[in-house]
Amino acid sequence: MYINPYLFILPRSPGQIVWNYKDHTQHELDLNYASRLTQLINNPDLFDTHNIIDTQLLNAGILTVSKIDNPHWGWDELSKIYHIGTQNIPCEYTPQNVHEWSRQYLAHCTEVLATSAPAKNRPRCEAAHRIELPDPGDLRDDSLINALRQRKTCRSYTGVAMTLNDVSTLLYLTLGYLRERDTDDDSIAEELGARRSSPSGGGLNACEGFLLVQNVDDIPPGIYAYHPDEHAISRVNPLPKSVLGQLLGGQHFINNLPLGLFITARFDRLWWKYGHSRAYRMAFVEAGHLSQTFQLVATALGLNTWLTGAFADEQVETHLKLEGSAEQPLFFVGCGKSDGQAMCQEMRDLLCEVQA
């Protein structure tokens, strides 16, 4: 007898939950079942066909008659649980043609829209605390081709201030609800009507943005929430007392970056439409889309960019006032004037010293 290798045990007093993260099944065990499972984990040969608990554990797939191959995984168990646990969307019936898919998807959307949707926008801020951004500027017709060719990650910034107009253009084309697309498609439900320049899973626009302003004309330094429906920002907190690099995994070459954007995910929006944990992947996919859009727009504006997923989550949550909420930071991207170097001067000096 063998123990299923794809089990994850969660303590839930007065018992425990055994979750088979590969098959997406879970079982609640009381003290008797949990104690017996512990014995069998210690020694599977204790399995007794006359013990009803043993047979029920076998029937539940917690125990297996034959050994299940457990492929080598090069990272830790947590990443393996996440990857396998979000695979294979459960589907009772796979549509056989586009007509069946249309009916099935419409039924799903109708069921979702019958429930209360999470708030689409941030709470409206009082006019006194809101900074309305100017209209975004136009980019040259050939700017996309040039931006794709010129975009690069830079780690050496001059600290020169950015203009308010550039910030407005960046935010509108990255996270803004595009006014130009207000009449795009009259078949879209009102709750899902807002459109950005980047794709979003289910049209939910589950990602949001917080600006970290260090040196921007006409915007006092601080952390600001972006309101895409109003194309405005509101102050959330002052800048952290420690330098930016302390917050971003010790990457101090970025301390004088004039502008940064924390991309967050509103998990409650994803939970509302998609009940399966696979939707968690879509939050990161959407953050990636937005990050690339930000970088391309910044490059088209003549700025260089830098990005990272290395930051102190709990500290960032505190600075963004997101502690304990369903909105969480996923990624950081910033921009400013740079000398165009991929490495900071300190790293270049170190490389020269090592190679000497």
C-alpha positions in Angstrom: 0.0 0.0 0.0 1.2 3.5 -0.8 0.4 7.1 0.3 -0.8 9.3 -2.6 2.2 11.7 -3.2 -0.2 14.6 -4.2 -1.6 15.2 -0.7 -1.6 18.5 1.2 -2.8 18.4 4.8 -4.4 21.5 6.4 -5.1 21.7 10.1 -8.7 22.7 10.7 -9.8 22.2 14.3 -11.3 19.9 15.5 -9.9 17.8 12.5 -7.9 18.3 9.4 -8.4 18.7 5.7 -6.6 16.3 3.3 -6.4 17.9 -0.1 -5.5 16.0 -3.2 -4.2 19.0 -5.2 -3.8 16.9 -8.4 -7.3 15.7 -8.6 -8.9 18.8 -6.9 -10.6 16.7 -4.2 -10.6 17.3 -0.5 -11.7 15.2 2.6 -12.3 16.3 6.2 -10.9 13.9 8.7 -11.9 13.7 12.4 -9.4 12.6 15.1 -9.9 8.9 14.5 -9.3 9.1 10.7 -6.4 11.6 11.1 -4.7 9.4 13.7 -5.0 6.3 11.5 -3.7 8.2 8.5 -0.7 9.3 10.6 0.0 5.6 11.4 -0.3 4.6 7.8 2.0 7.5 6.6 4.6 6.2 9.1 4.1 2.6 8.0 1.8 1.9 5.0 2.2 -1.8 5.6 -0.1 -1.5 8.6 -3.0 -1.3 6.1 -5.8 -3.6 7.1 -8.5 -4.7 4.7 -10.8 -5.3 7.7 -10.4 -1.8 9.0 -13.2 0.4 7.6 -11.1 3.5 8.0 -8.3 2.0 5.9 -10.7 1.0 3.2 -12.4 4.4 3.1 -9.0 6.1 2.9 -8.2 3.8 -0.1 -11.5 4.5 -1.8 -10.9 8.3 -1.3 -7.6 8.0 -3.1 -5.6 9.0 -0.1 -4.1 5.6 -0.2 -3.2 3.8 -3.4 -2.6 0.2 -4.3 0.1 0.9 -6.7 2.9 3.5 -6.5 2.2 6.7 -8.3 5.2 8.2 -10.1 6.2 11.5 -8.6 8.3 13.3 -11.3 11.4 15.2 -10.3 10.7 18.8 -9.4 13.6 21.2 -9.3 12.0 23.8 -7.0 10.5 23.5 -3.5 7.2 21.7 -2.7 5.2 24.9 -2.5 5.9 25.8 -6.2 5.0 22.2 -7.1 1.7 22.4 -5.2 0.9 25.7 -6.9 1.7 24.5 -10.4 -0.1 21.1 -10.2 -2.9 22.4 -8.1 -3.9 25.0 -10.7 -3.7 22.6 -13.7 -6.6 21.2 -15.6 -9.8 23.2 -15.2 -12.6 20.8 -14.0 -15.2 20.5 -16.7 -18.1 18.2 -16.5 -18.7 18.5 -20.3 -16.3 19.8 -22.9 -18.2 21.7 -25.7 -17.9 19.9 -29.0 -18.4 22.9 -31.2 -18.7 26.7 -31.0 -22.5 26.6 -30.6 -22.2 24.4 -27.5 -19.4 26.6 -26.2 -21.5 29.8 -26.7 -24.4 28.3 -24.8 -22.3 27.0 -22.0 -20.3 30.3 -21.6 -23.5 32.4 -21.7 -25.0 30.2 -19.0 -21.9 30.7 -16.9 -21.9 34.4 -17.4 -25.6 34.7 -16.6 -25.1 32.8 -13.4 -22.1 35.0 -12.4 -23.9 38.3 -13.3 -26.9 37.2 -11.1 -24.6 37.6 -8.1 -23.3 40.9 -6.7 -20.1 42.0 -8.4 -17.2 43.3 -6.3 -16.8 47.0 -6.5 -15.4 47.8 -10.0 -13.7 51.0 -9.0 -11.8 52.3 -6.0 -13.9 54.4 -3.6 -14.2 57.9 -5.2 -11.9 60.3 -3.4 -12.8 63.8 -2.3 -11.9 66.5 -4.8 -9.5 68.0 -2.3 -7.5 64.7 -2.2 -7.7 64.0 -5.9 -5.1 65.0 -8.5 -6.7 65.0 -11.9 -4.2 64.1 -14.6 -4.0 66.0 -17.9 -5.2 64.4 -21.1 -2.7 61.8 -22.3 -0.4 62.8 -25.1 -0.3 61.2 -28.6 2.5 59.0 -29.6 4.0 58.9 -33.1 2.6 56.4 -35.6 5.9 54.6 -35.7 6.5 54.6 -32.0 5.5 51.0 -31.4 8.1 49.6 -33.8 10.8 51.8 -32.3 9.7 51.0 -28.7 9.9 47.2 -29.4 13.4 47.7 -30.8 14.6 50.0 -28.1 13.0 48.7 -24.9 15.6 47.4 -22.5 16.0 46.9 -18.7 18.3 49.6 -17.3 19.8 49.8 -13.8 21.4 53.2 -13.9 19.2 56.3 -13.6 20.0 60.0 -13.5 17.2 61.0 -11.1 15.9 63.7 -13.5 12.3 64.6 -12.8 9.5 63.2 -15.0 6.8 65.4 -16.4 3.2 65.2 -15.3 2.1 64.8 -19.0 4.3 61.7 -19.4 2.9 60.2 -16.2 -0.6 60.8 -17.5 0.1 59.2 -20.8 1.8 56.2 -19.1 -1.1 55.6 -16.7 -3.9 56.1 -19.3 -2.4 53.8 -21.9 -1.4 51.2 -19.3 -4.2 51.1 -16.7 -6.8 53.6 -17.9 -10.2 52.7 -19.1 -9.9 53.9 -22.7 -12.6 56.4 -23.5 -12.0 55.7 -27.2 -13.5 52.2 -26.7 -16.6 53.1 -24.7 -18.8 52.1 -27.7 -16.7 49.1 -28.7 -19.3 46.3 -28.3 -22.8 46.7 -27.1 -23.0 42.9 -26.3 -20.7 43.3 -23.3 -22.4 43.3 -19.8 -22.2 46.7 -18.1 -20.1 45.4 -15.2 -17.5 44.2 -17.8 -17.6 47.1 -20.2 -14.4 48.9 -19.3 -11.6 48.3 -21.7 -7.8 48.7 -21.4 -5.1 48.5 -24.0 -3.9 45.2 -22.5 -6.0 42.0 -22.4 -7.6 40.9 -19.1 -8.9 37.5 -18.2 -12.7 37.5 -18.5 -12.6 41.3 -19.1 -12.5 41.7 -15.3 -9.6 44.2 -15.2 -8.5 42.5 -12.0 -5.2 44.4 -11.8 -4.8 47.9 -10.4 -1.9 50.2 -9.9 -0.2 52.3 -7.1 2.3 54.9 -8.1 5.5 55.5 -6.1 6.4 59.1 -6.9 9.9 60.2 -6.0 10.5 63.0 -8.6 7.7 64.1 -10.8 6.8 67.7 -11.7 3.7 68.9 -10.0 3.1 65.8 -7.9 4.5 65.8 -4.3 6.5 62.7 -3.4 4.4 59.8 -2.0 2.4 56.7 -2.8 -0.8 57.2 -4.9 -3.6 55.0 -5.9 -4.7 55.3 -9.6 -8.4 55.6 -10.4 -8.8 54.4 -14.0 -12.4 55.5 -14.2 -11.5 59.1 -13.3 -8.0 59.1 -14.8 -6.9 60.6 -11.5 -4.7 59.7 -8.5 -5.1 60.0 -4.8 -2.5 60.0 -2.1 -2.3 56.9 0.0 0.8 57.4 2.1 4.1 59.4 2.2 7.2 57.8 0.8 8.7 55.0 2.9 11.3 56.4 5.4 13.8 53.9 4.1 15.2 54.1 0.6 13.4 52.4 -2.3 16.1 49.7 -2.6 15.4 48.5 0.9 11.8 47.8 -0.1 12.8 46.1 -3.3 15.1 43.3 -2.2 18.2 45.4 -1.6 18.4 46.6 -5.2 19.7 50.0 -4.2 20.8 51.0 -7.7 17.2 52.0 -8.1 17.1 54.4 -5.2 16.8 57.5 -7.4 14.2 56.1 -9.8 11.7 59.0 -10.3 8.6 56.9 -10.8 7.5 53.3 -10.0 4.3 51.4 -10.4 3.2 48.6 -8.1 0.8 46.3 -10.1 -1.7 44.7 -7.7 -4.4 42.1 -8.3 -8.0 42.2 -7.0 -8.5 38.5 -6.3 -12.1 39.1 -5.3 -12.9 40.0 -8.9 -11.4 36.8 -10.1 -13.2 34.8 -7.4 -16.4 36.3 -8.5 -16.3 35.0 -12.0 -13.9 32.0 -11.8 -14.2 29.6 -8.9 -11.3 27.4 -9.9 -7.8 28.2 -8.5 -6.4 28.2 -12.0 -7.6 31.7 -12.2 -4.8 32.7 -9.9 -2.5 32.2 -12.8 -4.4 34.8 -14.8 -3.6 37.5 -12.2 0.1 37.0 -13.0 -0.5 36.9 -16.8 -2.5 40.1 -16.6 0.3 41.8 -14.5 2.7 40.7 -17.2 0.6 42.3 -20.0 0.4 45.5 -18.1 4.1 45.5 -17.3 5.0 45.2 -21.0 2.5 47.9 -22.0 4.0 50.2 -19.4 7.5 49.6 -20.6 6.6 50.1 -24.3 4.8 53.3 -23.6 7.6 54.6 -21.4 10.2 53.7 -24.1 8.0 55.5 -26.7 8.2 58.6 -24.4 12.0 58.5 -24.4 12.3 56.9 -21.0 14.1 53.8 -19.8 12.5 51.1 -17.7 13.2 48.6 -14.9 11.1 45.9 -13.4 11.2 43.4 -10.6 9.1 40.9 -8.6 11.5 41.0 -5.7 10.0 43.0 -2.9 9.1 42.7 0.8 5.4 41.8 0.4 4.2 42.7 3.9 6.0 46.1 3.9 4.6 46.9 0.4 1.1 45.9 1.6 1.4 48.3 4.5 2.6 51.2 2.4 -0.3 50.6 -0.1 -2.7 50.1 2.8 -3.7 46.7 1.6 -3.1 44.6 4.7 -5.5 41.7 5.0 -7.4 42.7 1.9 -8.2 40.7 -1.3 -6.0 43.1 -3.3 -2.3 42.1 -3.3 0.9 43.4 -4.9 2.3 41.2 -7.7 4.9 43.2 -9.6 6.8 46.5 -9.8 7.9 48.4 -12.8 9.5 51.8 -13.0 10.9 54.3 -15.5 12.9 57.5 -15.8 15.9 59.0 -17.6 18.9 56.7 -17.7 22.3 56.4 -19.2 21.0 53.3 -20.9 23.3 50.9 -19.0 21.9 47.4 -18.2 24.2 47.2 -15.1 24.7 49.9 -12.5 28.1 51.5 -12.2 29.0 49.6 -9.1 28.4 46.3 -10.8 30.4 47.4 -13.8 33.3 48.4 -11.6 33.1 45.1 -9.8 33.2 43.2 -13.0 36.2 45.1 -14.1 37.9 44.4 -10.8 37.2 40.7 -11.0 38.3 40.4 -14.6 41.5 42.4 -14.0 
